[in-house]
Amino acid sequence: MLIGEYQHNIDVKGRIIVPAKFREDLGDKFYVTKGLDNCLFVLSPSEWDKLQEKIMAMPMSKAKGLQRFFFAGAVEVEPDKQGRILLPQNLRDYAQLAKDVVFIGASKRAEIWDAGRWNAFNDTLTEDSVAAVMDELSL
């Protein structure tokens, strides 16, 4: 399970260090693609396969947009000896990543956020909004 929050920087070449705990769960190679809320999703090969299978099982009329969104700009990455991956410019642009970024664990996936946007997103969450969803889940 991917959990936690880690602050990192993107270097001038577009590389970022993947937290060691995440590398253990993600494996030697994994996938980075556009995510929701203008963040990047980071998926292990098994989670990538599940996403692909679910989208491919949908009727083409519904799947084509998802296929284009998740697969067109996706990359398979392999951390170097320092644990860094190269984020292509198209993904950095999509997520508006410049320097300060946050890696977060979101259970079955990790996400990469611009630090300022991550903080702004967290500011929108209130105890009441979280409690309302927890009630729906009977938690």
A tleap script that builds the chain and sets N, CA, C and O, in Angstrom:
source leaprc.protein.ff14SB
mol = sequence {
  NMET LEU ILE GLY GLU TYR GLN HIE ASN ILE
  ASP VAL LYS GLY ARG ILE ILE VAL PRO ALA
  LYS PHE ARG GLU ASP LEU GLY ASP LYS PHE
  TYR VAL THR LYS GLY LEU ASP ASN CYS LEU
  PHE VAL LEU SER PRO SER GLU TRP ASP LYS
  LEU GLN GLU LYS ILE MET ALA MET PRO MET
  SER LYS ALA LYS GLY LEU GLN ARG PHE PHE
  PHE ALA GLY ALA VAL GLU VAL GLU PRO ASP
  LYS GLN GLY ARG ILE LEU LEU PRO GLN ASN
  LEU ARG ASP TYR ALA GLN LEU ALA LYS ASP
  VAL VAL PHE ILE GLY ALA SER LYS ARG ALA
  GLU ILE TRP ASP ALA GLY ARG TRP ASN ALA
  PHE ASN ASP THR LEU THR GLU ASP SER VAL
  ALA ALA VAL MET ASP GLU LEU SER CLEU
}
set mol.1.N position { 0.844 -1.177 0.000 }
set mol.1.CA position { 0.000 0.000 0.000 }
set mol.1.C position { 0.888 1.238 0.000 }
set mol.1.O position { 1.852 1.324 0.760 }
set mol.2.N position { 0.557 2.177 -0.846 }
set mol.2.CA position { 1.323 3.412 -0.967 }
set mol.2.C position { 0.692 4.476 -0.070 }
set mol.2.O position { -0.440 4.903 -0.298 }
set mol.3.N position { 1.432 4.896 0.945 }
set mol.3.CA position { 0.933 5.898 1.879 }
set mol.3.C position { 2.041 6.910 2.175 }
set mol.3.O position { 3.222 6.631 1.966 }
set mol.4.N position { 1.655 8.058 2.652 }
set mol.4.CA position { 2.610 9.073 3.065 }
set mol.4.C position { 2.688 10.223 2.088 }
set mol.4.O position { 2.087 10.209 1.013 }
set mol.5.N position { 3.456 11.226 2.502 }
set mol.5.CA position { 3.643 12.447 1.724 }
set mol.5.C position { 5.119 12.814 1.792 }
set mol.5.O position { 5.703 12.876 2.874 }
set mol.6.N position { 5.717 13.055 0.632 }
set mol.6.CA position { 7.150 13.311 0.552 }
set mol.6.C position { 7.416 14.525 -0.317 }
set mol.6.O position { 6.942 14.589 -1.451 }
set mol.7.N position { 8.159 15.479 0.193 }
set mol.7.CA position { 8.532 16.693 -0.533 }
set mol.7.C position { 9.808 16.428 -1.330 }
set mol.7.O position { 10.770 15.876 -0.797 }
set mol.8.N position { 9.818 16.816 -2.586 }
set mol.8.CA position { 11.001 16.658 -3.424 }
set mol.8.C position { 11.099 17.833 -4.396 }
set mol.8.O position { 10.188 18.656 -4.485 }
set mol.9.N position { 12.201 17.899 -5.112 }
set mol.9.CA position { 12.411 18.912 -6.151 }
set mol.9.C position { 12.685 18.225 -7.472 }
set mol.9.O position { 13.242 17.128 -7.517 }
set mol.10.N position { 12.287 18.884 -8.544 }
set mol.10.CA position { 12.641 18.429 -9.882 }
set mol.10.C position { 13.943 19.127 -10.250 }
set mol.10.O position { 14.072 20.338 -10.070 }
set mol.11.N position { 14.907 18.371 -10.765 }
set mol.11.CA position { 16.167 18.998 -11.167 }
set mol.11.C position { 16.026 19.623 -12.559 }
set mol.11.O position { 14.984 19.498 -13.201 }
set mol.12.N position { 17.070 20.287 -13.008 }
set mol.12.CA position { 17.008 21.012 -14.284 }
set mol.12.C position { 16.796 20.090 -15.481 }
set mol.12.O position { 16.359 20.546 -16.538 }
set mol.13.N position { 17.097 18.807 -15.333 }
set mol.13.CA position { 16.898 17.848 -16.419 }
set mol.13.C position { 15.509 17.210 -16.398 }
set mol.13.O position { 15.184 16.401 -17.267 }
set mol.14.N position { 14.684 17.575 -15.401 }
set mol.14.CA position { 13.337 17.016 -15.313 }
set mol.14.C position { 13.268 15.720 -14.531 }
set mol.14.O position { 12.314 14.956 -14.678 }
set mol.15.N position { 14.275 15.461 -13.696 }
set mol.15.CA position { 14.285 14.229 -12.906 }
set mol.15.C position { 13.801 14.504 -11.486 }
set mol.15.O position { 13.974 15.594 -10.941 }
set mol.16.N position { 13.198 13.488 -10.921 }
set mol.16.CA position { 12.698 13.582 -9.545 }
set mol.16.C position { 13.020 12.283 -8.829 }
set mol.16.O position { 12.992 11.207 -9.427 }
set mol.17.N position { 13.325 12.390 -7.552 }
set mol.17.CA position { 13.593 11.201 -6.732 }
set mol.17.C position { 12.265 10.590 -6.311 }
set mol.17.O position { 11.397 11.285 -5.783 }
set mol.18.N position { 12.109 9.303 -6.541 }
set mol.18.CA position { 10.939 8.567 -6.087 }
set mol.18.C position { 11.242 8.090 -4.666 }
set mol.18.O position { 12.284 7.475 -4.441 }
set mol.19.N position { 10.357 8.358 -3.704 }
set mol.19.CA position { 10.621 7.911 -2.336 }
set mol.19.C position { 10.939 6.413 -2.286 }
set mol.19.O position { 10.299 5.609 -2.964 }
set mol.20.N position { 11.926 6.058 -1.482 }
set mol.20.CA position { 12.374 4.664 -1.395 }
set mol.20.C position { 11.228 3.719 -1.048 }
set mol.20.O position { 11.145 2.623 -1.602 }
set mol.21.N position { 10.343 4.128 -0.139 }
set mol.21.CA position { 9.217 3.258 0.230 }
set mol.21.C position { 8.295 3.014 -0.954 }
set mol.21.O position { 7.721 1.932 -1.083 }
set mol.22.N position { 8.150 4.001 -1.811 }
set mol.22.CA position { 7.321 3.830 -2.998 }
set mol.22.C position { 7.997 2.910 -4.002 }
set mol.22.O position { 7.337 2.083 -4.630 }
set mol.23.N position { 9.313 3.049 -4.158 }
set mol.23.CA position { 10.034 2.196 -5.106 }
set mol.23.C position { 9.877 0.725 -4.732 }
set mol.23.O position { 9.780 -0.133 -5.609 }
set mol.24.N position { 9.851 0.437 -3.446 }
set mol.24.CA position { 9.669 -0.950 -3.000 }
set mol.24.C position { 8.332 -1.506 -3.484 }
set mol.24.O position { 8.260 -2.647 -3.940 }
set mol.25.N position { 7.283 -0.708 -3.387 }
set mol.25.CA position { 5.948 -1.161 -3.785 }
set mol.25.C position { 5.714 -1.106 -5.289 }
set mol.25.O position { 4.989 -1.939 -5.833 }
set mol.26.N position { 6.319 -0.137 -5.963 }
set mol.26.CA position { 6.088 0.042 -7.404 }
set mol.26.C position { 6.892 -0.936 -8.253 }
set mol.26.O position { 6.468 -1.293 -9.353 }
set mol.27.N position { 8.036 -1.368 -7.759 }
set mol.27.CA position { 8.866 -2.303 -8.514 }
set mol.27.C position { 9.972 -1.613 -9.284 }
set mol.27.O position { 10.174 -0.404 -9.167 }
set mol.28.N position { 10.695 -2.411 -10.085 }
set mol.28.CA position { 11.843 -1.911 -10.840 }
set mol.28.C position { 11.438 -0.968 -11.971 }
set mol.28.O position { 12.159 -0.021 -12.286 }
set mol.29.N position { 10.286 -1.233 -12.575 }
set mol.29.CA position { 9.739 -0.386 -13.637 }
set mol.29.C position { 8.280 -0.133 -13.297 }
set mol.29.O position { 7.596 -1.004 -12.759 }
set mol.30.N position { 7.809 1.066 -13.615 }
set mol.30.CA position { 6.416 1.398 -13.354 }
set mol.30.C position { 5.981 2.481 -14.327 }
set mol.30.O position { 6.764 2.890 -15.184 }
set mol.31.N position { 4.762 2.947 -14.211 }
set mol.31.CA position { 4.165 3.840 -15.201 }
set mol.31.C position { 3.769 5.172 -14.572 }
set mol.31.O position { 3.301 5.236 -13.435 }
set mol.32.N position { 3.974 6.228 -15.350 }
set mol.32.CA position { 3.536 7.570 -14.966 }
set mol.32.C position { 2.643 8.088 -16.080 }
set mol.32.O position { 2.988 8.001 -17.259 }
set mol.33.N position { 1.490 8.627 -15.698 }
set mol.33.CA position { 0.545 9.142 -16.675 }
set mol.33.C position { -0.197 10.329 -16.093 }
set mol.33.O position { -0.071 10.634 -14.907 }
set mol.34.N position { -0.969 10.994 -16.932 }
set mol.34.CA position { -1.806 12.086 -16.457 }
set mol.34.C position { -2.815 11.529 -15.466 }
set mol.34.O position { -3.360 10.441 -15.654 }
set mol.35.N position { -3.053 12.289 -14.417 }
set mol.35.CA position { -4.045 11.902 -13.429 }
set mol.35.C position { -5.140 12.952 -13.338 }
set mol.35.O position { -5.176 13.904 -14.119 }
set mol.36.N position { -6.009 12.768 -12.396 }
set mol.36.CA position { -7.092 13.717 -12.181 }
set mol.36.C position { -6.588 14.907 -11.369 }
set mol.36.O position { -5.569 14.802 -10.687 }
set mol.37.N position { -7.275 16.007 -11.434 }
set mol.37.CA position { -6.920 17.228 -10.700 }
set mol.37.C position { -5.547 17.763 -11.103 }
set mol.37.O position { -4.885 18.421 -10.301 }
set mol.38.N position { -5.118 17.496 -12.313 }
set mol.38.CA position { -3.826 17.955 -12.834 }
set mol.38.C position { -2.632 17.484 -12.012 }
set mol.38.O position { -1.652 18.211 -11.850 }
set mol.39.N position { -2.724 16.268 -11.499 }
set mol.39.CA position { -1.553 15.642 -10.896 }
set mol.39.C position { -1.142 14.509 -11.826 }
set mol.39.O position { -1.791 14.269 -12.843 }
set mol.40.N position { -0.070 13.818 -11.480 }
set mol.40.CA position { 0.351 12.644 -12.238 }
set mol.40.C position { 0.067 11.409 -11.417 }
set mol.40.O position { 0.287 11.399 -10.206 }
set mol.41.N position { -0.419 10.366 -12.068 }
set mol.41.CA position { -0.608 9.071 -11.420 }
set mol.41.C position { 0.644 8.235 -11.653 }
set mol.41.O position { 1.215 8.248 -12.743 }
set mol.42.N position { 1.060 7.515 -10.633 }
set mol.42.CA position { 2.196 6.607 -10.707 }
set mol.42.C position { 1.670 5.224 -10.342 }
set mol.42.O position { 1.191 5.006 -9.228 }
set mol.43.N position { 1.762 4.290 -11.289 }
set mol.43.CA position { 1.149 2.972 -11.124 }
set mol.43.C position { 2.162 1.846 -11.296 }
set mol.43.O position { 3.025 1.894 -12.172 }
set mol.44.N position { 2.040 0.841 -10.449 }
set mol.44.CA position { 2.846 -0.369 -10.607 }
set mol.44.C position { 2.384 -1.081 -11.868 }
set mol.44.O position { 1.300 -0.792 -12.374 }
set mol.45.N position { 3.185 -2.005 -12.385 }
set mol.45.CA position { 2.746 -2.754 -13.570 }
set mol.45.C position { 1.405 -3.470 -13.366 }
set mol.45.O position { 0.588 -3.514 -14.285 }
set mol.46.N position { 1.173 -4.025 -12.187 }
set mol.46.CA position { -0.094 -4.734 -11.975 }
set mol.46.C position { -1.278 -3.766 -11.950 }
set mol.46.O position { -2.341 -4.082 -12.486 }
set mol.47.N position { -1.112 -2.603 -11.343 }
set mol.47.CA position { -2.196 -1.617 -11.333 }
set mol.47.C position { -2.402 -1.017 -12.728 }
set mol.47.O position { -3.531 -0.719 -13.117 }
set mol.48.N position { -1.315 -0.841 -13.474 }
set mol.48.CA position { -1.408 -0.357 -14.850 }
set mol.48.C position { -2.207 -1.361 -15.690 }
set mol.48.O position { -3.075 -0.973 -16.472 }
set mol.49.N position { -1.908 -2.642 -15.521 }
set mol.49.CA position { -2.631 -3.681 -16.267 }
set mol.49.C position { -4.114 -3.677 -15.916 }
set mol.49.O position { -4.959 -3.843 -16.796 }
set mol.50.N position { -4.438 -3.491 -14.638 }
set mol.50.CA position { -5.849 -3.439 -14.218 }
set mol.50.C position { -6.563 -2.253 -14.862 }
set mol.50.O position { -7.686 -2.386 -15.348 }
set mol.51.N position { -5.907 -1.094 -14.863 }
set mol.51.CA position { -6.500 0.092 -15.490 }
set mol.51.C position { -6.744 -0.168 -16.972 }
set mol.51.O position { -7.817 0.125 -17.498 }
set mol.52.N position { -5.734 -0.721 -17.635 }
set mol.52.CA position { -5.837 -0.986 -19.059 }
set mol.52.C position { -6.963 -1.985 -19.345 }
set mol.52.O position { -7.751 -1.779 -20.268 }
set mol.53.N position { -7.043 -3.051 -18.569 }
set mol.53.CA position { -8.083 -4.062 -18.782 }
set mol.53.C position { -9.473 -3.472 -18.598 }
set mol.53.O position { -10.376 -3.763 -19.382 }
set mol.54.N position { -9.656 -2.646 -17.569 }
set mol.54.CA position { -10.974 -2.059 -17.315 }
set mol.54.C position { -11.376 -1.105 -18.436 }
set mol.54.O position { -12.530 -1.101 -18.864 }
set mol.55.N position { -10.444 -0.307 -18.906 }
set mol.55.CA position { -10.769 0.632 -19.981 }
set mol.55.C position { -11.031 -0.117 -21.285 }
set mol.55.O position { -11.952 0.234 -22.022 }
set mol.56.N position { -10.240 -1.137 -21.575 }
set mol.56.CA position { -10.415 -1.891 -22.820 }
set mol.56.C position { -11.704 -2.708 -22.816 }
set mol.56.O position { -12.201 -3.074 -23.881 }
set mol.57.N position { -12.252 -2.999 -21.646 }
set mol.57.CA position { -13.503 -3.758 -21.563 }
set mol.57.C position { -14.727 -2.868 -21.822 }
set mol.57.O position { -15.833 -3.372 -22.016 }
set mol.58.N position { -14.526 -1.565 -21.823 }
set mol.58.CA position { -15.631 -0.639 -22.057 }
set mol.58.C position { -15.934 -0.549 -23.549 }
set mol.58.O position { -15.067 -0.824 -24.379 }
set mol.59.N position { -17.162 -0.165 -23.891 }
set mol.59.CA position { -17.462 0.082 -25.304 }
set mol.59.C position { -16.565 1.211 -25.832 }
set mol.59.O position { -16.258 2.159 -25.108 }
set mol.60.N position { -16.157 1.099 -27.082 }
set mol.60.CA position { -15.251 2.080 -27.675 }
set mol.60.C position { -15.787 3.502 -27.544 }
set mol.60.O position { -15.019 4.439 -27.324 }
set mol.61.N position { -17.102 3.666 -27.679 }
set mol.61.CA position { -17.683 5.007 -27.600 }
set mol.61.C position { -17.416 5.666 -26.253 }
set mol.61.O position { -17.310 6.890 -26.176 }
set mol.62.N position { -17.308 4.882 -25.201 }
set mol.62.CA position { -17.019 5.421 -23.871 }
set mol.62.C position { -15.531 5.369 -23.550 }
set mol.62.O position { -15.040 6.197 -22.784 }
set mol.63.N position { -14.817 4.431 -24.110 }
set mol.63.CA position { -13.417 4.204 -23.750 }
set mol.63.C position { -12.443 5.126 -24.462 }
set mol.63.O position { -11.368 5.403 -23.930 }
set mol.64.N position { -12.785 5.608 -25.649 }
set mol.64.CA position { -11.793 6.318 -26.453 }
set mol.64.C position { -11.220 7.537 -25.742 }
set mol.64.O position { -10.018 7.783 -25.839 }
set mol.65.N position { -12.020 8.292 -25.047 }
set mol.65.CA position { -11.513 9.453 -24.325 }
set mol.65.C position { -10.570 9.051 -23.202 }
set mol.65.O position { -9.526 9.674 -23.005 }
set mol.66.N position { -10.940 8.006 -22.466 }
set mol.66.CA position { -10.072 7.512 -21.382 }
set mol.66.C position { -8.771 6.953 -21.932 }
set mol.66.O position { -7.699 7.176 -21.370 }
set mol.67.N position { -8.877 6.225 -23.037 }
set mol.67.CA position { -7.669 5.674 -23.664 }
set mol.67.C position { -6.707 6.789 -24.027 }
set mol.67.O position { -5.511 6.711 -23.744 }
set mol.68.N position { -7.226 7.809 -24.645 }
set mol.68.CA position { -6.383 8.928 -25.065 }
set mol.68.C position { -5.800 9.657 -23.857 }
set mol.68.O position { -4.621 10.013 -23.849 }
set mol.69.N position { -6.622 9.876 -22.849 }
set mol.69.CA position { -6.171 10.613 -21.662 }
set mol.69.C position { -5.059 9.872 -20.932 }
set mol.69.O position { -4.001 10.440 -20.663 }
set mol.70.N position { -5.297 8.608 -20.612 }
set mol.70.CA position { -4.333 7.868 -19.792 }
set mol.70.C position { -3.153 7.297 -20.570 }
set mol.70.O position { -2.049 7.234 -20.029 }
set mol.71.N position { -3.344 6.885 -21.806 }
set mol.71.CA position { -2.296 6.142 -22.504 }
set mol.71.C position { -1.427 6.987 -23.442 }
set mol.71.O position { -0.249 6.675 -23.620 }
set mol.72.N position { -1.968 8.032 -24.036 }
set mol.72.CA position { -1.209 8.782 -25.044 }
set mol.72.C position { 0.072 9.402 -24.485 }
set mol.72.O position { 1.112 9.361 -25.142 }
set mol.73.N position { 0.011 9.961 -23.310 }
set mol.73.CA position { 1.194 10.619 -22.764 }
set mol.73.C position { 1.914 9.819 -21.695 }
set mol.73.O position { 2.841 10.324 -21.062 }
set mol.74.N position { 1.506 8.595 -21.489 }
set mol.74.CA position { 2.081 7.774 -20.413 }
set mol.74.C position { 3.494 7.322 -20.762 }
set mol.74.O position { 3.859 7.211 -21.933 }
set mol.75.N position { 4.274 7.065 -19.723 }
set mol.75.CA position { 5.630 6.543 -19.906 }
set mol.75.C position { 5.897 5.434 -18.898 }
set mol.75.O position { 5.415 5.451 -17.766 }
set mol.76.N position { 6.687 4.469 -19.360 }
set mol.76.CA position { 7.224 3.461 -18.458 }
set mol.76.C position { 8.562 4.004 -17.976 }
set mol.76.O position { 9.387 4.422 -18.788 }
set mol.77.N position { 8.785 4.003 -16.672 }
set mol.77.CA position { 10.018 4.555 -16.122 }
set mol.77.C position { 10.743 3.504 -15.284 }
set mol.77.O position { 10.146 2.559 -14.768 }
set mol.78.N position { 12.038 3.707 -15.173 }
set mol.78.CA position { 12.885 2.843 -14.362 }
set mol.78.C position { 13.829 3.754 -13.573 }
set mol.78.O position { 14.649 4.452 -14.171 }
set mol.79.N position { 13.725 3.759 -12.251 }
set mol.79.CA position { 14.601 4.635 -11.464 }
set mol.79.C position { 16.076 4.319 -11.698 }
set mol.79.O position { 16.459 3.160 -11.858 }
set mol.80.N position { 16.905 5.382 -11.714 }
set mol.80.CA position { 18.348 5.191 -11.828 }
set mol.80.C position { 18.910 4.794 -10.458 }
set mol.80.O position { 18.149 4.563 -9.518 }
set mol.81.N position { 20.224 4.715 -10.345 }
set mol.81.CA position { 20.852 4.265 -9.093 }
set mol.81.C position { 20.563 5.193 -7.918 }
set mol.81.O position { 20.622 4.764 -6.766 }
set mol.82.N position { 20.254 6.453 -8.193 }
set mol.82.CA position { 19.909 7.403 -7.137 }
set mol.82.C position { 18.399 7.432 -6.847 }
set mol.82.O position { 17.943 8.214 -6.013 }
set mol.83.N position { 17.633 6.586 -7.531 }
set mol.83.CA position { 16.193 6.533 -7.314 }
set mol.83.C position { 15.420 7.593 -8.073 }
set mol.83.O position { 14.265 7.867 -7.747 }
set mol.84.N position { 16.043 8.199 -9.090 }
set mol.84.CA position { 15.393 9.253 -9.861 }
set mol.84.C position { 14.738 8.697 -11.117 }
set mol.84.O position { 15.196 7.715 -11.703 }
set mol.85.N position { 13.652 9.355 -11.511 }
set mol.85.CA position { 13.019 9.073 -12.802 }
set mol.85.C position { 12.962 10.376 -13.588 }
set mol.85.O position { 12.931 11.465 -13.014 }
set mol.86.N position { 12.949 10.248 -14.896 }
set mol.86.CA position { 12.816 11.406 -15.773 }
set mol.86.C position { 11.343 11.586 -16.109 }
set mol.86.O position { 10.700 10.680 -16.641 }
set mol.87.N position { 10.817 12.762 -15.794 }
set mol.87.CA position { 9.442 13.086 -16.162 }
set mol.87.C position { 9.470 13.852 -17.482 }
set mol.87.O position { 10.053 14.933 -17.554 }
set mol.88.N position { 8.848 13.307 -18.526 }
set mol.88.CA position { 8.842 14.001 -19.815 }
set mol.88.C position { 8.177 15.368 -19.703 }
set mol.88.O position { 7.337 15.598 -18.833 }
set mol.89.N position { 8.566 16.260 -20.593 }
set mol.89.CA position { 8.060 17.630 -20.560 }
set mol.89.C position { 6.540 17.682 -20.643 }
set mol.89.O position { 5.914 18.497 -19.966 }
set mol.90.N position { 5.934 16.816 -21.472 }
set mol.90.CA position { 4.469 16.859 -21.606 }
set mol.90.C position { 3.771 16.571 -20.280 }
set mol.90.O position { 2.738 17.172 -19.985 }
set mol.91.N position { 4.318 15.667 -19.483 }
set mol.91.CA position { 3.708 15.366 -18.180 }
set mol.91.C position { 3.987 16.479 -17.175 }
set mol.91.O position { 3.119 16.823 -16.372 }
set mol.92.N position { 5.186 17.041 -17.216 }
set mol.92.CA position { 5.487 18.178 -16.331 }
set mol.92.C position { 4.566 19.351 -16.649 }
set mol.92.O position { 4.071 20.024 -15.745 }
set mol.93.N position { 4.341 19.590 -17.938 }
set mol.93.CA position { 3.445 20.687 -18.335 }
set mol.93.C position { 2.022 20.422 -17.859 }
set mol.93.O position { 1.373 21.317 -17.316 }
set mol.94.N position { 1.535 19.207 -18.057 }
set mol.94.CA position { 0.170 18.867 -17.661 }
set mol.94.C position { -0.043 19.114 -16.170 }
set mol.94.O position { -1.055 19.690 -15.772 }
set mol.95.N position { 0.907 18.679 -15.348 }
set mol.95.CA position { 0.766 18.791 -13.891 }
set mol.95.C position { 1.325 20.108 -13.359 }
set mol.95.O position { 1.337 20.336 -12.150 }
set mol.96.N position { 1.786 20.971 -14.257 }
set mol.96.CA position { 2.329 22.277 -13.882 }
set mol.96.C position { 3.453 22.138 -12.858 }
set mol.96.O position { 3.502 22.863 -11.865 }
set mol.97.N position { 4.353 21.193 -13.122 }
set mol.97.CA position { 5.465 20.936 -12.213 }
set mol.97.C position { 6.655 21.791 -12.618 }
set mol.97.O position { 7.108 21.740 -13.762 }
set mol.98.N position { 7.158 22.578 -11.672 }
set mol.98.CA position { 8.309 23.424 -11.955 }
set mol.98.C position { 9.502 23.033 -11.090 }
set mol.98.O position { 10.541 22.643 -11.622 }
set mol.99.N position { 9.378 23.128 -9.794 }
set mol.99.CA position { 10.501 22.810 -8.923 }
set mol.99.C position { 10.050 21.995 -7.717 }
set mol.99.O position { 10.430 20.832 -7.578 }
set mol.100.N position { 9.242 22.595 -6.845 }
set mol.100.CA position { 8.814 21.923 -5.617 }
set mol.100.C position { 7.618 21.025 -5.895 }
set mol.100.O position { 6.572 21.489 -6.349 }
set mol.101.N position { 7.779 19.745 -5.620 }
set mol.101.CA position { 6.714 18.773 -5.860 }
set mol.101.C position { 6.491 17.931 -4.611 }
set mol.101.O position { 7.326 17.876 -3.709 }
set mol.102.N position { 5.346 17.285 -4.593 }
set mol.102.CA position { 4.993 16.395 -3.501 }
set mol.102.C position { 4.606 15.054 -4.096 }
set mol.102.O position { 3.775 14.985 -5.001 }
set mol.103.N position { 5.210 13.987 -3.584 }
set mol.103.CA position { 4.802 12.617 -3.886 }
set mol.103.C position { 3.851 12.228 -2.778 }
set mol.103.O position { 4.183 12.365 -1.600 }
set mol.104.N position { 2.670 11.744 -3.136 }
set mol.104.CA position { 1.754 11.261 -2.106 }
set mol.104.C position { 1.378 9.818 -2.403 }
set mol.104.O position { 1.337 9.393 -3.557 }
set mol.105.N position { 1.109 9.084 -1.349 }
set mol.105.CA position { 0.577 7.745 -1.498 }
set mol.105.C position { -0.932 7.821 -1.487 }
set mol.105.O position { -1.513 8.496 -0.637 }
set mol.106.N position { -1.571 7.142 -2.413 }
set mol.106.CA position { -3.037 7.128 -2.508 }
set mol.106.C position { -3.507 5.677 -2.610 }
set mol.106.O position { -4.286 5.323 -3.494 }
set mol.107.N position { -3.021 4.851 -1.694 }
set mol.107.CA position { -3.376 3.444 -1.596 }
set mol.107.C position { -2.737 2.612 -2.701 }
set mol.107.O position { -1.621 2.122 -2.530 }
set mol.108.N position { -3.427 2.440 -3.842 }
set mol.108.CA position { -2.914 1.584 -4.906 }
set mol.108.C position { -2.083 2.328 -5.940 }
set mol.108.O position { -1.537 1.719 -6.860 }
set mol.109.N position { -1.990 3.638 -5.788 }
set mol.109.CA position { -1.186 4.442 -6.708 }
set mol.109.C position { -0.499 5.542 -5.910 }
set mol.109.O position { -0.902 5.874 -4.795 }
set mol.110.N position { 0.536 6.090 -6.504 }
set mol.110.CA position { 1.147 7.310 -5.974 }
set mol.110.C position { 0.708 8.446 -6.884 }
set mol.110.O position { 0.270 8.216 -8.011 }
set mol.111.N position { 0.826 9.651 -6.399 }
set mol.111.CA position { 0.528 10.827 -7.201 }
set mol.111.C position { 1.668 11.822 -7.042 }
set mol.111.O position { 2.300 11.896 -5.989 }
set mol.112.N position { 1.922 12.582 -8.097 }
set mol.112.CA position { 2.923 13.635 -8.067 }
set mol.112.C position { 2.188 14.953 -8.293 }
set mol.112.O position { 1.489 15.130 -9.290 }
set mol.113.N position { 2.363 15.871 -7.344 }
set mol.113.CA position { 1.678 17.161 -7.366 }
set mol.113.C position { 2.681 18.305 -7.313 }
set mol.113.O position { 3.745 18.168 -6.711 }
set mol.114.N position { 2.357 19.410 -7.927 }
set mol.114.CA position { 3.044 20.656 -7.649 }
set mol.114.C position { 2.746 20.983 -6.186 }
set mol.114.O position { 1.597 20.887 -5.754 }
set mol.115.N position { 3.768 21.367 -5.420 }
set mol.115.CA position { 3.597 21.565 -3.979 }
set mol.115.C position { 2.544 22.629 -3.657 }
set mol.115.O position { 1.736 22.448 -2.746 }
set mol.116.N position { 2.554 23.726 -4.394 }
set mol.116.CA position { 1.574 24.777 -4.142 }
set mol.116.C position { 0.150 24.332 -4.416 }
set mol.116.O position { -0.767 24.647 -3.657 }
set mol.117.N position { -0.030 23.594 -5.510 }
set mol.117.CA position { -1.368 23.091 -5.839 }
set mol.117.C position { -1.828 22.028 -4.851 }
set mol.117.O position { -3.015 21.950 -4.536 }
set mol.118.N position { -0.887 21.198 -4.353 }
set mol.118.CA position { -1.232 20.198 -3.339 }
set mol.118.C position { -1.716 20.904 -2.071 }
set mol.118.O position { -2.719 20.506 -1.477 }
set mol.119.N position { -1.009 21.940 -1.666 }
set mol.119.CA position { -1.422 22.681 -0.469 }
set mol.119.C position { -2.782 23.334 -0.673 }
set mol.119.O position { -3.615 23.326 0.234 }
set mol.120.N position { -3.014 23.895 -1.849 }
set mol.120.CA position { -4.310 24.512 -2.142 }
set mol.120.C position { -5.425 23.474 -2.126 }
set mol.120.O position { -6.510 23.733 -1.607 }
set mol.121.N position { -5.157 22.297 -2.697 }
set mol.121.CA position { -6.158 21.226 -2.676 }
set mol.121.C position { -6.499 20.853 -1.238 }
set mol.121.O position { -7.672 20.702 -0.896 }
set mol.122.N position { -5.485 20.705 -0.399 }
set mol.122.CA position { -5.727 20.350 1.004 }
set mol.122.C position { -6.510 21.418 1.737 }
set mol.122.O position { -7.282 21.109 2.646 }
set mol.123.N position { -6.321 22.667 1.355 }
set mol.123.CA position { -7.065 23.755 1.992 }
set mol.123.C position { -8.556 23.676 1.685 }
set mol.123.O position { -9.370 24.212 2.437 }
set mol.124.N position { -8.925 23.009 0.580 }
set mol.124.CA position { -10.344 22.894 0.231 }
set mol.124.C position { -11.045 21.788 1.017 }
set mol.124.O position { -12.273 21.763 1.102 }
set mol.125.N position { -10.265 20.881 1.587 }
set mol.125.CA position { -10.867 19.797 2.362 }
set mol.125.C position { -11.215 20.295 3.753 }
set mol.125.O position { -10.414 20.955 4.415 }
set mol.126.N position { -12.416 19.969 4.178 }
set mol.126.CA position { -12.828 20.319 5.532 }
set mol.126.C position { -13.197 19.045 6.270 }
set mol.126.O position { -13.471 18.011 5.660 }
set mol.127.N position { -13.200 19.135 7.567 }
set mol.127.CA position { -13.590 17.981 8.375 }
set mol.127.C position { -15.013 17.553 8.026 }
set mol.127.O position { -15.312 16.359 7.980 }
set mol.128.N position { -15.885 18.519 7.783 }
set mol.128.CA position { -17.269 18.203 7.445 }
set mol.128.C position { -17.377 17.471 6.113 }
set mol.128.O position { -18.154 16.523 5.997 }
set mol.129.N position { -16.603 17.899 5.092 }
set mol.129.CA position { -16.695 17.236 3.788 }
set mol.129.C position { -16.148 15.813 3.870 }
set mol.129.O position { -16.687 14.906 3.236 }
set mol.130.N position { -15.098 15.614 4.633 }
set mol.130.CA position { -14.547 14.271 4.802 }
set mol.130.C position { -15.528 13.413 5.609 }
set mol.130.O position { -15.754 12.250 5.277 }
set mol.131.N position { -16.100 13.979 6.655 }
set mol.131.CA position { -17.046 13.233 7.491 }
set mol.131.C position { -18.276 12.810 6.687 }
set mol.131.O position { -18.804 11.718 6.895 }
set mol.132.N position { -18.733 13.665 5.772 }
set mol.132.CA position { -19.907 13.330 4.959 }
set mol.132.C position { -19.638 12.107 4.094 }
set mol.132.O position { -20.498 11.236 3.966 }
set mol.133.N position { -18.459 12.036 3.503 }
set mol.133.CA position { -18.118 10.872 2.686 }
set mol.133.C position { -17.942 9.631 3.566 }
set mol.133.O position { -18.326 8.528 3.174 }
set mol.134.N position { -17.372 9.812 4.734 }
set mol.134.CA position { -17.205 8.674 5.650 }
set mol.134.C position { -18.562 8.111 6.055 }
set mol.134.O position { -18.718 6.897 6.188 }
set mol.135.N position { -19.555 9.000 6.253 }
set mol.135.CA position { -20.916 8.550 6.576 }
set mol.135.C position { -21.484 7.701 5.462 }
set mol.135.O position { -22.128 6.684 5.721 }
set mol.136.N position { -21.247 8.116 4.193 }
set mol.136.CA position { -21.729 7.366 3.053 }
set mol.136.C position { -21.107 5.972 3.011 }
set mol.136.O position { -21.739 5.022 2.549 }
set mol.137.N position { -19.866 5.849 3.493 }
set mol.137.CA position { -19.173 4.570 3.516 }
set mol.137.C position { -19.424 3.778 4.788 }
set mol.137.O position { -18.879 2.690 4.978 }
set mol.138.N position { -20.257 4.340 5.657 }
set mol.138.CA position { -20.573 3.731 6.948 }
set mol.138.C position { -19.326 3.518 7.803 }
set mol.138.O position { -19.157 2.479 8.442 }
set mol.139.N position { -18.459 4.528 7.795 }
set mol.139.CA position { -17.243 4.476 8.616 }
set mol.139.C position { -17.404 5.326 9.864 }
set mol.139.O position { -16.484 5.407 10.678 }
savepdb mol mol.pdb
quit
